[in-house]
Amino acid sequence: MKVFNLFRYVILLHLFTGCGVRENTNVEIDSLSVVQSSLTAQAVNSSKIFSSVECIPLETTSESLLHMINKIFRKDNFIYISDINALYKFNEEGILIGKIQKQGTGPGEYLSISDFELETEDTVWILSRNNRCLYQYTWAGELLKQINLGYWASKMYLLSPEKMCLYIGHEKENTEHQVKIINLRTNEITGNFLPIGEYEWKYLHVMSGIHYSKKLNGDGIYFFTIFNDTIYHISNDDISPVFRINILGKSVPASFFKNNYQDVLDFYEQYARKYDYPYGTVSFTEYESNYLFAYFMDKKRHFSIISKEKKESVCDFTMITEDVLLSGYPIDLLEQNFLFLRNNELVILLLPSDIMEYAEANLSRKEIEMIKERIKYTREDQNPVLLIVNM
């Protein structure tokens, strides 16, 4: 099921995302730095950097056959997963126990799922970017409410039972801002943040899989985009910058974004000819002692562990050697899709067939059988294995 690998086209688009687009602000914020001394290790062992490692194979049936996964959510011993077609509820053994599939063109149906948020044990919100709508369903598939947005939105975060934060991006149609907060009871917009750039809306139409992460202590969440080196804090109807990421003391000049590119590929081609900088906030996650920050450099996706005490990186890696449960299986962080769970655990989607190919080529027969049992391997095109790690 190679659909879980990053599409090469998307990788190319991600590779040009830069640090030049910044919010004008006089607020004093902390700087977090990726430093040269942390770049020595390209691969790290799971056992060295993670406090816990789980491996959850998802069963593959006609009802649970997943396509391109866009979100994973774990709560109360259940794992919720959405692809573009449906929302699935698995137990922690990877067995499907519930599903919402209302894809279609009729009343109360969505064209595709862009994001979802759990409201209660029985109700869920589904965002369909193509419909420009929010839908509230029960797990029985009953439509409780539909909110017609009238603008493109690709990601969301439920701030409270009444307020949803929506990420629009640079889609300047019926809106002037990248981020909105909507009251789910009244359907009113209570906050508009981050104006869409005068030039960027014409060509920067690239969506990221991650824009939000949980703040460890206190209220609110972190918000970030792949076009900005600033990390924001969102709480209720307020947004404020809290960190600026400094990658090796380099950043793309803001003036480079203020040109009339024909399209996003024209922008990338001109960028690739002129610059060889690290760039892009792919993800930002907080832990007790560190932040985990992901960005692009040298056509690779890097993860940096940034010490809260030092405010600079202490380790930087592009690959993980999974030596806890998968006998040294190498994970290239450019090739593998990854997401963050709501408790800030990192989940990496692994193809069982790739794991078995590695095992057959590198492990003993006893180890091969152990891996086969651990990932419940039955066939080449089965659902992915969720590798869930925490720091």
Secondary structure, 3 states (H helix, E strand, C coil): CHHHECCHHHHHHHHCCCCCCCCCCCCCCEEEEECHHHCCCCEEEHHHHCCEEEEEECCCCCCCCCCCCCEEEEECCEEEEECCCCEEEEECCCCEEEEECCECCCCCCECCCCEEEECCCCEEEEEECCCCEEEEEECCCCEEEEEECCCCCCEEEECCCCEEEEECCCCCCCCCEEEEEEECCCCCEEEEEEECCCCHHHCCCCCCCCCEEECCCCCCEEECCCCCCEEEEEECCEEEEEEEEEECCECCCHHHHCCCCCCHHHHHHHHHHHCCCCEEEEEEEECCCEEEEEEEECCEEEEEEEECCCCEEEEEECEEEECCCCCCEEEECCCECEEECCCCCEEEEECHHHHHHHHHHHCCHHHHHHHHHHCCCCCCCCCCEEEEEEC
